Amino acid sequence: MPVQTAIIPAAGMGTRFLPASKSVPKELVTVVDRPVIQYAVEELVRAGITNICIVISEGKEAVTQHFAPNAKLEAILIEKAKHELLAEMQKLSNLADISSVNQDQPLGLGHAVWVAREHIGDDPFVVLLPDELLDPADNFIAEMIQTYQDTGSSVVAVDEVPHETIGSYGSIDPEPSDNDAMRVRALVEKPDPAVAPSDLALIGRYVLDPKVMQILEHTTPGAGGEIQLTDALEILAGEGRLMAQRYRGRRWDAGTKKGYLQATLALAFQHPELGGDFRSYLAGLGGPSTNA
Ligand code: G1P
């Protein structure tokens, strides 16, 4: 069955990114030349997914407005004969079919996904957490969808993280495998590193069976007192119906100050127009000159 719909949870307050995220939603903070939310939507579009529901909270309407046509802006660009910019703005508003739904209370990621259940219906769907920025040169979601289609099981993306940081993530207990795709025996949200099943962390990309919505309806609060998507997926793992796929590309947590800076530098380096000048500039500052 083709996977055509996605949910992007973007209702959080961005406390790890204050003060930048006080009045500007963290999903609208710019990395090089576009806001974080645009990287998320472009990643989905690369995988052929154009039906996208963004879960927001009150005051974050600008996150979805970024993809809406802006007639006033377009009129000005026409008047000033800025044809390239006009085409770029039109492309942005035609990128995908974006809708939004409000999460009224911050009850957790599992709840945020469940709030978008009517958008999903009976089809498999992708969940993408926009803080986690994957290298835009990759198309990892397409690989995950392939695994979903090959196995008929839901798929979570994982990456090996330093052991001392595993407590900030969901951690999986994988079956031994020679492949990047492996079956998941169990998973746990934000484990104590001393008892984490592995250092393979969930990195915010999921291809899910619609049944997950029914499980979420009955999922009770877990780690941090929140309704956790990880806990709902534990049911699928127990039934032998959950796969993990290992991502081997570059990844940044753009929801933290350090990860944001790293993403900005790395993506500026590889930007087709800005990269050359930027590398020379950094070399002038005494920083690295090439190949970030
Ligand atoms: C969420 C998920 C967690 C995952 C993480 C990735 O946690 O619950 O399983 O590892 O995203 O960034 P959060 O960072 O929202 O607390």
Boltz pocket constraint, residues with backbone or C-beta under 6 A from the ligand:
constraints:
  - pocket:
      binder: B
      contacts: [[A, 109], [A, 129], [A, 131], [A, 132], [A, 168], [A, 169], [A, 170], [A, 171], [A, 189], [A, 190], [A, 201], [A, 202], [A, 203], [A, 204], [A, 228], [A, 229], [A, 230]]
      max_distance: 6.0
